[in-house]
Structure formats: structure tokens, C-alpha cells
Amino acid sequence: MLLSDLGVEIVTANGGEEALAKARADRPDVVITDLAMPGMDGMALLKVIREEFHDVPVVVATAFGSIESAVNAMRAGAFDYVTKPVEEETLLLTAKKALQFAGVLAENRALRRELESRYDMRQILGESPEMMRALKMTGDVAKTETTVLILGESGTGKELVARAVHFNSPRARGPFIPVNCAAIPETLLESELFGHEKGAFTGADRRREGRVESSNGGTLFLDEIGDMPHSLQAKILRLLQEREFQRVGGREPIKADVRFLCATNRDLAKAVKEGKFREDLFYRIHVFPITLPPLRERGGDVLLLAKAFLKKYSREMGKPVMNIARDAQTLLTQYRWPGNIRELENVIERAIILCESDTLTSDTLPGEIRDDRPPGPERADGTRKFVLPNDGISLDDLERDLVVQALERTRFNQTRAARLLGLTRATLRYRIEKYKIG
């Protein structure tokens, strides 16, 4: 009767057993229970609800003066308590707080489902052999606690793969904490990672928790670890080996229940030889390396990704851009993409803004892509190697014929054929598949 004005559906039960049966049949948002009941009492019901439903808030009602019972219930995981005889205003206020809390938890669950869906392995696009190999390795190592080193140029999707490892791992419900070692000044990085005690340095007016501590139960992603200062590498090595650390200015070791993922665009083996990266740390993080290929070596993945970005941004902008014109496709596949996937995504987003029809055309692409055509084939004396016939020619037929000639001349050795044509091996394979050669 007192809760009827809240505008929610209220299900009643005449005891703990009946309440539990109804909760299992139709998960409630909030449970309000008396403590003193025959059979299954309120404490027993509270414990089962906490075990089976985890985050459903439970409010307990206890007799006035029996504060000890309320304290025990709170220790067992109750959200709040009210004393009997129950006052209407107190009950309504407590119920509203519990419902608000349940709503926040529901939003968090929905957000986590969205994140898990976003970082599902199937959401990372790629059909080239190199990318398929990297994705298989990502899926295999995600199920373990192994330290992973993700290698690749800037913009190849290293953090996306790191998040996929985390969200497909047993630690998926824990936090994913990224730290860009290149973006934080050396003087602040140690405190950022390990936290500090009050008075550890000028301005440290209180104790502060670091990123390592915040990632307990989850994953710590050390991005651009190749740029980490040499002075800090020894402390990271100890963290990886001993699974413990000390705050800046602290003396007591703190245990770290953390999985470590690392990434870099640098050649760490070369950095070790040059004395810029610790050899022992290199071998500690080089347990399971995953190399992401640059976009220029992924052949048909360029158009696969371009079409995915086209769908994403045309939907976000409310513009019905559905297709990519053939001349634009040619430019996209010929371009070298120094900025990799990140650059491609920016190019497609910009092109959709400029596009005035349902088809993305070459004139919506940036000048560096339109002008980055393969140089005209000329001899040393300035005369051209190929002369365009007066009646024209099929560029596809010419390209197919050249690919076939290169393969025949090298006895179908794709590496040598690609070298003859000035292509990467992945791009040659894309052409072979495109023209159904072989």
C-alpha cells in the first residue's frame, strides 16, 4: 500500500521461500524483506539473492532497537534498512534510492554489453592472410593470463586489439586501464602508474591511487612502451616479475592482480642493441607478440574497411551515401596510407561531409590521395614505355595481363612477381584474387 504511488509493479510473497521462487521466475529490480520470518528468514534470503543476482539491491526491515541485526545485514550486502514500525516517508525515500541504484546498474550492464559487442573479434575487419593470422592469435591468447606485446605502425589498431583481448578474457568484468607512455611527461609517469603517498613530493597533499592499482582485477595496457623512460623500466620489470609495486614515497609493497598488455610502433630488438630499452624487460614482455600489418600490405582490406566506415558515418550524419565510385576505389587502393586505418577512417568521414549524392566520388577525396598516383612509366630518355592506343584500352585487361606475365616469368613465385610489378606481396595476392588468376 505504501509503495503503490511509486508507479512500479509490486510482487508480494508470504515468506522467504516464496520470495525466492518469484525472484527466480521474474528477476526483480529491488527486494524489500523483513528479517524475522518463519522458515527462510531475511538474512538467508539476502545471502541467496546476493549470490544469484549479485547487483539487485536488497532493503531489510528490522524491529526498532535491533540495530545489530541491521548492521549484520549491511555487512552481508544489504543496500539499506528501515526500522519497524515503518514510516511511509522513510520507506518511500529508501525505495526510490534503491530503484535509482538499480537503474544505474542496468545502464552499466547495457554499456558493458555494448562494449563487449564492440570488441567482439568479429568486429575487427580484415580478410588478408596477415590480418587473419593476427586475429586468430588474438583470439587464442585472450583466454589466458599471458602478457601480450602488440607490434605495428601507428594507426594499425593496436589498442583495438588490446581491448578485444581484454573483453574476450576471463577478466572482462574488470577494468581496462590504458596508459600512453609517450604522452605523459617522464617526471609524472611514475606517479601516474604507481600513485603516491601524501608528502611524497611538492604538491602531493594527499595519497593518490595510480593506474596499476586502478586496474586490479582487470587489464593494464601499456601503450607505446618503447617510449618509456629507461629509469622507469626497472620498476616495470619488477612489477611484471613480482606482481607488486610501491607508491612513490611509500615503503610497503602492494600486490597487483593485473594482466599486462603492451604495444609499440618501435623496433624493440633494435632499441635493446642501442641500449635504449632493457633487454630483460624486452624478454619479459615479448612472451606472445602479435604483429599488425600496415594497411598498405592488406590488399582488399582497404575497400572492406572503407565501406564499413562509409556505413558508420553516413548513418551518424544522416546522409544516404551508399556507394564508392570506381575511380575513388582505385585511388583508395593505390594510396600508401602512411597513417594506416586511422587515416582511412578520417578520409572517409571527410568525404561523406563533402559528398552531395549517394555515391562517394574521387573529387571528395583529399588532394594527397588524388595526386598520389603511380608515376608514369618512362624510359631514361623521356620516352614512354607504354603508348595508349588511339582507340583506348581496358585498364583492367592491361593490369591482368601484366600480373599474368610477371607470374609466368617468375614461375608463379609471388614474392618475385610482386617485386617485378613494384607491389607488396599482399597487394599482388589481391590482384590475383580480383582477376581470378590461377
C-alpha positions, -999 to +999 in steps of 0.1 A: +000+000+000+028+024+010+047+018-023+018+019-047+024+056-055+059+048-070+043+036-103+061+003-103+049-033-103+049-047-068+051-085-063+044-098-028+054-130-011+044-146+023+079-158+032+115-163+021+109-195+001+080-180-019+100-147-024+130-166-038+108-186-062+092-155-075+126-137-078+139-167-099+108-166-121+110-129-127+142-110-117+132-080-096+147-046-096+146-042-058+139-066-030+124-054+003+123-081+030+116-085+067+144-101+087+123-121+112+103-147+092+095-184+097+114-209+075+139-190+054+145-158+073+155-124+058+193-130+063+191-163+044+171-147+016+195-118+014+225-141+010+208-162-017+197-131-036+233-117-034+247-150-047+223-155-076+215-119-087+247-101-075+236-065-080+199-065-071+196-041-041+180-056-010+164-034+017+158-051+050+132-042+076+141-048+113+124-041+146+132-008+163+161-011+186+175-042+168+203-022+152+227-051+155+206-071+130+206-042+106+244-039+109+248-076+102+225-073+072+245-044+058+277-064+062+261-093+043+254-069+014+221-052+021+216-019+002+199-002+032+175-009+061+143+006+076+131+001+112+096-011+122+071+003+126+079+015+091+072+052+083+058+059+049+082+088+041+112+067+051+102+037+031+094+057+000+127+076+002+147+043+006+128+025-022+134+055-045+171+054-038+172+016-043+154+020-077+177+047-088+207+025-079+191-004-098+187+019-128+223+029-128+234-008-126+211-016-155+227+012-176+261-001-167+251-036-178+239-023-211+271-003-216+292-034-208+271-054-233+277-027-259+315-027-252+317-064-253+298-064-287+320-036-300+352-055-291+339-089-303+366-104-325+341-104-354+340-066-353+377-063-362+375-063-400+401-080-422+404-107-448+440-105-457+461-136-446+483-114-424+453-099-406+435-132-403+466-147-387+468-118-362+431-122-353+435-159-347+464-152-324+444-125-306+415-150-300+438-177-288+457-156-263+426-138-250+416-168-229+449-169-210+467-146-185+498-144-208+515-110-213+510-098-249+531-074-269+512-059-299+535-046-326+527-023-356+528+011-371+508+040-357+471+037-367+471+000-373+446-007-345+469-018-316+446-005-289+415-021-306+432-055-305+442-049-268+406-041-259+395-072-278+419-093-258+406-079-225+368-081-234+372-117-245+392-128-215+382-141-180+390-105-168+363-089-190+343-078-160+373-060-145+386-026-156+406-019-188+431+008-180+452+022-209+484+043-203+501+061-231+538+060-221+547+085-248+521+111-239+528+115-202+560+135-192+587+114-176+585+133-143+548+124-140+547+089-154+559+071-123+533+087-101+506+082-128+514+044-129+521+037-092+504+065-074+520+084-045+518+089-007+509+122+009+540+144+011+560+123-015+569+155-034+558+191-036+521+193-043+514+158-031+488+169-005+470+136-003+475+099-011+467+091-048+459+058-064+479+050-096+468+033-128+483-001-117+461-001-086+430+010-105+434-019-129+433-046-101+412-075-113+414-063-149+440-054-175+467-027-177+475-016-213+510+000-216+507+017-250+539+029-267+560+011-241+590+016-264+590+053-254+591+045-216+620+063-199+649+039-192+648+049-155+613+036-151+618+003-170+634-014-140+603-007-119+580-021-146+602-052-148+598-057-110+560-052-114+559-079-141+581-103-122+569-099-086+533-087-093+539-060-067+549-023-065+553+007-042+537+040-044+560+070-049+571+079-013+558+046+000+576+017+018+550-011+018+548-033-012+513-035-028+501-066-046+489-062-082+463-086-096+467-073-131+471-087-166+496-068-188+492-059-224+519-038-241+521-021-275+547-002-295+554+011-330+592+009-324+617-019-332+624-030-296+651-055-306+670-026-322+663-004-292+679-031-270+710-032-291+713+006-289+709+005-251+676+024-252+655-005-239+663-030-212+670-065-225+654-082-195+622-062-198+621-069-236+621-107-230+596-103-202+570-086-224+579-105-256+561-136-244+534-135-271+540-109-298+512-101-323+522-081-353+496-060-371+504-054-408+503-018-422+472-011-443+493-009-475+501-046-471+465-057-465+453-057-501+415-058-504+411-049-467+413-012-477+379-013-495+365-036-469+373-010-442+364+019-463+329+005-469+325-002-431+334+035-423+311+046-451+282+028-435+291+041-400+295+078-408+267+080-433+243+067-406+257+091-380+254+121-403+221+111-417+234+112-453+224+083-477+259+078-491+257+041-501+285+035-526+321+043-536+326+052-572+351+030-592+376+058-597+376+066-559+380+029-552+411+028-575+426+058-557+419+043-523+436+010-531+466+027-548+474+051-519+501+040-495+482+050-463+511+062-441+485+069-413+470+034-417+434+027-406+431+059-386+439+079-417+415+059-439+387+065-413+393+102-413+394+104-451+360+086-454+344+108-427+356+139-446+345+126-479+310+119-467+307+155-454+316+168-489+296+142-508+264+156-524+250+124-539+245+087-528+280+078-542+313+089-528+334+101-558+371+109-563+367+146-560+356+142-524+390+127-515+419+148-502+444+161-527+473+139-514+453+108-524+442+121-558+478+132-566+494+101-552+491+081-584+518+057-595+544+076-616+541+074-653+563+047-668+591+065-687+625+055-701+657+073-692+654+093-724+620+106-715+600+084-740+572+064-725+573+026-721+536+022-729+517+041-756+480+044-752+463+032-784+441+058-802+410+037-797+418+033-759+424+002-738+408-016-709+430-008-679+417-040-661+428-061-691+462-045-692+467-049-654+456-085-656+479-092-685+509-077-666+501-097-635+500-129-655+532-121-673+550-114-640+538-147-625+548-167-656+582-151-658+589-160-621+572-195-623+545-182-601+568-171-573+545-144-558+573-126-539+595-122-570+564-113-592+554-086-567+589-072-569+588-071-607+555-051-605+566-028-577+538-041-554+537-057-520+530-094-519+496-088-502+486-063-530+497-088-556+475-115-540+446-091-540+451-086-578+453-124-583+420-128-564+404-099-582+412-112-617+407-149-607+442-158-619+455-193-613 
